[in-house]
């Protein structure tokens, strides 16, 4: 069989395959040529205030001079080298910095190149840990994960298997993926009293009592992001920690979206004063300037891999793990975060979001939630959000709603006036169009 060697004009226009998009029906994508602060610049000179900080990672905004300079300086010294038998100062310094700023006990850092891969590392680490741990003799058959409904952990095969199997986007692959266990998504909100959380905790306990093959419990602490921006109680995190200890299950926190201030604390688990056995970081790790991830583990996890031969070592090694450019810009991002009091900035952004959205209502809206520098308007019917993106663009704002959720996760350097511009674009979609 022969194949045509020349692409059609339509195929040439679709050489770049966009994510989460039906390509044949996709409107012309925006051509971004640059950006400064919270704004993107398009090829025709138009600027758009980015209300999503580019999938929640550009926490310092675009073109931050210190981050750009860090990349340039590192590029002049060393762009990349493998970590197999080699180390370099940016990787060592970043590992030490992450141990310093994360909850007490997370003493060991394994790098990779994206949040999804970081989660794959965490799951693989947990399963091997259960096979090699010496403190219990009932863990050798533990090879399954316990995840939560409404969860989203990434699009790689292992991560797809622990995303919500009903409302998630991966149902096509149900017969391809391994089967894991799921507990109901927590329903008690962030400020709910302990008594209202007891039902959620009881449901989690039932899953752990029912299945004896669970190696790890995976959770996006307090904010389930791409699964619908569900915000839940710190009491649930505390109970999860206690239950994992009781049942000998590894507790993994996916802080890819929640880490680096998004919920108002540096890490979401700090709201509950809980340390997981394993924590995964990405997105804001480098300020969004380069792809990178870190999987941190407590020492009891790390030392379960001790041994006399390679069979007990952790056999994983992404090519670009610990990339010097990514490590160097991540270090600079942490310095900016701390020196410029980003937690204070986030607290003030939270206040504006609450002032602007707390009393807003419309028949199409089911719920409005705010946590840290995150706000979401959830509607009863996804059709209510048709045209919301175009409406926001007319006001100079870039919003990207999904499903039944219209949300903002702005850059932390967003001014109060700009944040009000974002919330106005969100609210006026309902008041002007519905």
Buried (B, 14 or more C-beta within 10 A) or exposed (E): EEEEEEEEEEEEEBEEEEEEEEEEEEEEEEEBEEBEBBBBBBEEEEBBBBBBBBBBBBBBBBBBEBBBEBBEEBEEEBEEEEBEEEEBEBBEBBBEBBBEEBBEBBBBBBBBBBBBBBBBBBBBBBBBBBBBBEEEEEBEEBBBBBBBBBBBBBBBBBBBBBBBBEBBBBEEEEEEBEEBBBBBBBBBBBEBEBEBBEEBBEBBBEBBEEBEBBBBBBBBBBBBBBBBBBBBBBBBBBBBBBBBEEBBBBBBBBBBBBBBBBBBBBBBBBBBEBBBBBBBBBBBBBBBBBBBBBBBBBEBBBBBBEEEEEEBEBEBEBEBBBBBBBBBBBBBBBBBBEEBEBBEBBBEBBEBBEBBBEEBEBEBBEBBBBBBBBBBBBBEEEEBBBBBBEBBBEBBBBBBBBBBBBBBBBBBBBBEEBBBBBBBBBBBBBEEBB
